[in-house]
C-alpha cells in the first residue's frame, strides 16, 4: 500500500512541478526553434516516464529494438493492456520521440494533457465518428510531417492477457501517410496496475518490437488485410 500511495503522490506532484520545465520549453521554442524545443520536451517526458516506471518496481525488458528503422518516421501499432503502456513506450522506446493516439478522456486531465499535446499526441473519441475521422486526418498529417506515432487499435485496454479485435480505421494512419508499421507486443503491463485494482505492484513486463511492414509497396486492394496481419503478429509475439 505504501508503494501505491507514494506512486500516485509522485505522479501528481511531479506533473505539477514540471510546469517549470513547460516555461523553459516555451522559451526554447521562441529562442532556438522547433527542433531544439522537441528535443527538450521529449527528454523531459521520457525521464518523467522512466521515473514512474522505476517507482512502480516493474522490471521491463525490450526485445527487438534493432527492428525500429533509424531513418524513417513510423507508426507503432501495439496491443493495449494498461494505462501504463504509454509510460512504457516513452521510457523504453524514446528513440522515435513518438506521440500517441490517445482516448479523449486523457485530454481532460490537467498538466498531463498539456505535456501530451507538446509531444504531438492526438485525442480520439470513438463514440463520435466525425471527431474520430478528423483525429485520424490530424494523425496522418503529423506522420507526413515526420512525427512518429503510436496507436492502440483495440480501442480500449484489455486489462489482462487477452487481445481484442483491431479496428481497421487505425491503419489508415499508415496507409495514407505511407509510413512503415512497426508491430509491438506488450506482455504483462496490466499486472502493474489494473490487475490489482489500481494498486501499484512490481511486475515483469516483456515488450517485443517486431520487424517493420512497409506500406508503400502494399497494393490498395491488399490494405484491408493489414489489421488481421498485424494482429496475428502481435498475438504470436507473446509466444
Backbone torsions as a table, in degrees:
resi	resn	phi	psi	omega
1	UNK	NA	-38.5	179.8
2	UNK	-60.7	-41.3	177.9
3	UNK	-59.3	-42.1	-178.9
4	UNK	-63.2	-46.8	179.9
5	UNK	-61.6	-46.2	179.7
6	UNK	-62.6	-40.7	-177.4
7	UNK	-63.7	-49.9	-178.2
8	UNK	-66.0	-37.6	177.7
9	UNK	-62.0	-48.2	-178.4
10	UNK	-68.3	-33.6	175.6
11	UNK	-55.9	-50.6	-177.5
12	UNK	-72.7	-48.8	-176.3
13	UNK	-59.9	-46.2	-177.1
14	UNK	-67.5	-33.2	176.0
15	UNK	-62.8	-44.7	179.5
16	UNK	-65.3	-43.2	-179.7
17	UNK	-61.0	-31.2	-178.6
18	UNK	-68.4	-4.8	175.3
19	UNK	-59.7	-30.5	177.0
20	UNK	-63.6	-44.1	178.5
21	UNK	-66.5	-30.4	178.2
22	UNK	-63.1	-40.3	177.5
23	UNK	-66.2	-39.2	176.3
24	UNK	-61.6	-41.6	-179.0
25	UNK	-60.7	-42.5	179.7
26	UNK	-63.1	-38.4	177.5
27	UNK	-66.0	-41.7	180.0
28	UNK	-63.2	-41.9	179.2
29	UNK	-60.4	-42.0	-177.7
30	UNK	-71.9	-38.5	-173.6
31	UNK	-91.2	-34.6	-172.1
32	UNK	-118.6	-11.1	176.0
33	UNK	98.9	177.3	-171.0
34	UNK	-67.3	-37.4	-177.1
35	UNK	-63.9	-46.6	178.2
36	UNK	-65.4	-37.4	177.6
37	UNK	-60.9	-48.9	-179.5
38	UNK	-61.5	-41.7	178.9
39	UNK	-59.5	-45.5	-178.7
40	UNK	-65.6	-47.5	-176.6
41	UNK	-62.0	-46.8	-178.6
42	UNK	-67.6	-32.0	176.7
43	UNK	-65.5	-45.0	178.6
44	UNK	-60.6	-47.7	-175.2
45	UNK	-68.3	-42.1	-178.5
46	UNK	-68.2	-36.2	177.2
47	UNK	-67.5	-40.0	177.1
48	UNK	-62.1	-43.5	179.8
49	UNK	-64.7	-42.5	179.1
50	UNK	-62.1	-38.4	178.5
51	UNK	-64.0	-38.8	179.4
52	UNK	-68.7	-36.9	176.8
53	UNK	-64.0	-46.4	179.7
54	UNK	-63.6	-40.3	178.9
55	UNK	-61.7	-29.1	-179.1
56	UNK	-74.6	-19.8	-176.2
57	UNK	81.6	5.7	-178.1
58	UNK	-69.2	145.6	173.7
59	UNK	-108.8	110.6	-174.1
60	UNK	-114.1	126.5	177.3
61	UNK	-116.9	133.7	-179.7
62	UNK	-112.7	129.4	178.8
63	UNK	-117.5	137.0	173.7
64	UNK	90.6	20.3	178.9
65	UNK	-57.0	-27.6	-179.3
66	UNK	-65.9	-12.2	179.2
67	UNK	-81.3	-8.7	180.0
68	UNK	-80.8	117.7	178.6
69	UNK	-59.0	131.7	-175.6
70	UNK	-80.1	-28.2	-171.1
71	UNK	-114.1	21.1	-177.5
72	UNK	-134.8	146.8	167.5
73	UNK	-71.4	139.5	-177.5
74	UNK	-133.8	161.1	169.3
75	UNK	-110.8	111.6	173.6
76	UNK	-78.7	130.0	177.1
77	UNK	-118.7	121.1	-171.5
78	UNK	-135.5	152.3	166.4
79	UNK	-70.4	166.4	-170.1
80	UNK	-136.9	100.3	-178.3
81	UNK	-96.3	-23.9	-166.8
82	UNK	-156.7	157.6	170.2
83	UNK	-61.8	-20.6	-179.3
84	UNK	-72.1	-13.8	-174.4
85	UNK	-60.5	-36.5	179.7
86	UNK	-65.2	-44.9	178.4
87	UNK	-61.9	-37.3	179.5
88	UNK	-63.9	-44.8	177.7
89	UNK	-60.7	-47.5	-176.8
90	UNK	-65.6	-37.2	-177.1
91	UNK	-80.8	-41.6	-169.8
92	UNK	-100.0	-18.3	179.9
93	UNK	-132.1	60.0	-175.8
94	UNK	-82.3	-3.4	-170.8
95	UNK	-58.2	-37.3	-174.8
96	UNK	-93.2	-3.3	179.6
97	UNK	50.5	54.9	-170.5
98	UNK	-81.8	148.4	168.3
99	UNK	-99.0	176.7	-175.0
100	UNK	-130.1	148.3	165.2
101	UNK	-89.8	105.3	-170.8
102	UNK	-113.7	159.1	178.4
103	UNK	-67.3	147.2	-172.4
104	UNK	-62.5	-25.3	-179.7
105	UNK	-60.2	-31.3	-179.3
106	UNK	-67.5	-22.4	179.6
107	UNK	-68.2	-18.1	-176.9
108	UNK	-90.0	-4.9	-177.6
109	UNK	-87.3	115.9	-178.1
110	UNK	-57.5	150.1	178.5
111	UNK	69.1	-52.4	-179.8
112	UNK	-62.3	-47.9	-177.8
113	UNK	-64.5	-32.9	179.2
114	UNK	-62.5	-42.9	178.5
115	UNK	-71.4	-34.5	177.3
116	UNK	-62.6	-40.0	178.4
117	UNK	-66.6	-33.2	179.8
118	UNK	-67.1	-28.1	178.1
119	UNK	-98.0	20.8	172.7
120	UNK	69.3	35.9	170.9
121	UNK	-76.5	149.9	174.4
122	UNK	-124.2	153.2	-170.5
123	UNK	-116.3	125.6	-171.8
124	UNK	-111.1	128.4	174.2
125	UNK	-107.0	98.8	-175.4
126	UNK	-68.4	-13.7	178.0
127	UNK	-83.2	-12.2	-178.2
128	UNK	-117.7	100.6	-174.3
129	UNK	-61.8	-38.3	-179.3
130	UNK	-65.7	-45.8	179.0
131	UNK	-65.7	-38.5	179.4
132	UNK	-60.9	-43.2	180.0
133	UNK	-62.8	-41.4	179.0
134	UNK	-64.8	-39.4	-179.6
135	UNK	-65.9	-41.8	178.0
136	UNK	-61.9	-41.8	177.8
137	UNK	-62.8	-38.6	177.4
138	UNK	-63.9	-41.1	178.0
139	UNK	-64.2	-40.4	177.4
140	UNK	-61.1	-42.2	178.5
141	UNK	-62.4	-42.4	178.6
142	UNK	-63.6	-44.0	179.3
143	UNK	-62.9	-42.2	179.2
144	UNK	-65.0	-27.5	-179.5
145	UNK	-86.8	0.5	174.0
146	UNK	104.8	9.4	179.7
147	UNK	-100.1	115.9	176.6
148	UNK	-67.7	152.7	-176.5
149	UNK	-133.8	161.5	172.8
150	UNK	-122.5	134.1	175.3
151	UNK	-130.6	142.8	176.0
152	UNK	-110.0	94.2	-168.9
153	UNK	-73.2	-5.2	173.1
154	UNK	-66.8	-27.2	178.1
155	UNK	90.0	-13.3	177.9
156	UNK	-160.6	166.5	178.8
157	UNK	-75.0	140.9	175.9
158	UNK	-79.8	-27.1	-177.8
159	UNK	59.9	23.9	-180.0
160	UNK	-173.5	-164.6	-176.1
161	UNK	-73.0	-28.7	-173.6
162	UNK	-66.4	154.9	177.4
163	UNK	-121.2	127.2	-179.6
164	UNK	-80.9	172.9	179.1
165	UNK	-67.5	137.8	-179.4
166	UNK	-81.2	132.0	178.2
167	UNK	-77.8	128.7	-174.6
168	UNK	-65.0	-32.0	-175.5
169	UNK	-58.7	-31.4	-179.1
170	UNK	-61.0	-28.9	-174.1
171	UNK	-78.1	-12.3	174.6
172	UNK	-63.5	-26.4	177.2
173	UNK	-55.3	-41.0	-178.7
174	UNK	-84.8	-44.4	-174.5
175	UNK	-69.2	-31.1	179.9
176	UNK	-83.4	-27.8	179.4
177	UNK	-96.0	-12.2	178.4
178	UNK	62.4	35.6	175.1
179	UNK	-99.3	155.9	177.7
180	UNK	-67.1	146.6	171.7
181	UNK	-94.5	129.5	174.3
182	UNK	-113.0	104.0	178.6
183	UNK	-70.4	141.8	179.7
184	UNK	-133.7	131.9	175.3
185	UNK	-106.4	122.4	174.2
186	UNK	-105.4	125.8	-175.3
187	UNK	-126.9	105.1	172.9
188	UNK	111.4	-1.1	-175.4
189	UNK	-66.7	-26.7	179.9
190	UNK	-63.3	-22.7	-178.2
191	UNK	-69.7	-21.4	-179.3
192	UNK	-69.6	-38.3	-170.9
193	UNK	-132.4	-67.0	-172.7
194	UNK	-63.2	-33.7	-177.1
195	UNK	-69.0	-13.0	179.8
196	UNK	-125.5	34.7	177.4
197	UNK	56.1	42.9	174.4
198	UNK	71.4	12.8	162.9
199	UNK	-78.1	144.4	-179.5
200	UNK	-86.2	120.7	-176.7
201	UNK	-127.4	137.4	173.7
202	UNK	-60.1	140.2	-179.6
203	UNK	-151.9	156.7	174.1
204	UNK	-94.4	125.4	-178.8
205	UNK	-124.8	130.5	175.7
206	UNK	-109.7	135.0	178.4
207	UNK	-120.9	123.7	-177.9
208	UNK	-113.8	118.1	177.4
209	UNK	-97.5	119.7	-175.3
210	UNK	-94.9	169.1	-178.7
211	UNK	-63.9	143.2	-177.9
212	UNK	-68.1	151.7	175.0
213	UNK	-111.7	116.8	179.5
214	UNK	-74.3	130.1	179.9
215	UNK	-97.2	-16.4	-179.2
216	UNK	-61.3	-36.9	-173.6
217	UNK	-92.8	-2.7	-178.9
218	UNK	-80.2	122.4	177.2
219	UNK	-61.2	146.8	-176.0
220	UNK	-55.1	-38.3	-178.2
221	UNK	-69.6	-13.7	179.7
222	UNK	-96.7	-9.3	-175.7
223	UNK	-60.8	-31.7	-179.6
224	UNK	-64.6	-17.6	179.9
225	UNK	-86.4	-10.2	-176.4
226	UNK	-58.6	-47.0	-178.8
227	UNK	-56.6	-44.6	-179.9
228	UNK	-66.2	-40.4	-179.6
229	UNK	-63.1	-47.8	-177.6
230	UNK	-69.2	-40.1	177.7
231	UNK	-59.0	-41.2	179.7
232	UNK	-63.3	-44.1	178.4
233	UNK	-59.6	-44.3	-176.5
234	UNK	-70.5	-40.2	177.1
235	UNK	-62.0	-46.3	-176.8
236	UNK	-74.4	-16.4	179.6
237	UNK	-66.4	-17.1	-179.8
238	UNK	-85.1	-10.9	-175.1
239	UNK	-79.9	NA	NA
